[in-house]
Each structure stands twice: as C-alpha cells, then as structure tokens.
Amino acid sequence: MFKEILLDLLKEKGLNQNQLSKQADIPLTTISGWINANRLPDYNALRKLSIFFDVSADYLLGLKDEY
C-alpha cells in the first residue's frame, strides 16, 4: 500500500526517485527500498515525506483516503 501511495505522489509532483532523494534529503537507496516494497519508512522518514508532499502520515500509511 505505501509503495502505491508514494508512486502516486511522485507522479502528481512530476518527480522521480532521484529528485525526491535530493529535494527531501532521503537516501536514494532508502527510497528504492520503499518502491521495491523491501522496507517501510521509519518515523523520521514519514515526517519528512509528510512535510514534503504536504499530506498526513495517516494518508502515507493508507489509513486515510484524503490528504
């Protein structure tokens, strides 16, 4: 679920993984792990993504359907 939400947000912003990595200060290997569904974000990463995409952590985790 997280993978799909992240991919949708990237598409909406017109960004790729490398751009997200640089702009949100998150290692590219971490983002790749999320996209490949090998790992989930920790608290700090959720916070960064929430601020970067201007969405709630609940939305990122698939707990809410609205930003």
N, C-alpha and C positions, 0 to 999 in steps of 0.2 A: 504494500500500500504506500509506504513512504517513497519508494522509488518512483511510482507513477505520479505522485503529487509533486515531487521535485522536478521530474521531467516536464510536467505541465507548466510549472512556474518558470522554468528555464525557457520554454517555448514562448510563453507570454511576454517575457522580458527580451526575447531575441538574443539570448546568451548561450554560449557553450560552456562546457565544464571548465575549460581553461580560464575563460573570462570570469566565471563565478569564483574560481580559486583566487585569482588576483584581486578582484574587487571586494570579496568578503573576507580575505585573509584566512582561507582554509586550504590546507594542502590538497593538491590535485589527487594524490593517492587516496585521501580520505573520501573525496567526492566520488572517485571511481569506485571505491568500495560500496558506497551507497547505491550508485547506479547499477552495479552488478549484484546488488542485494546480498553482499557478503558481510555487511555491517550496518549498524544503525547509529544515528548521531547521539552523542552524549549531551549533557546539559548545556555546556558552553557552545557547542555547535548548533544546537537547537536555538539558543538565544541569538547567535549571530545570524542564522538563517531567518529567524522571525523578524529581526530588525531589518535585514537586507531586503527581504521580499515584502515587508510591511503586512505580515499575516500573523495570526496567533500560533503558538506552539501546538495548541489543540488541532488546528487546521493541518499543520505539518504532519501530525501523527495520525490524521484521519479520524479524529474524534468529533470534528465538526465539519459540516459541509460548506460553511461560509467562512470567508477570511476573518 
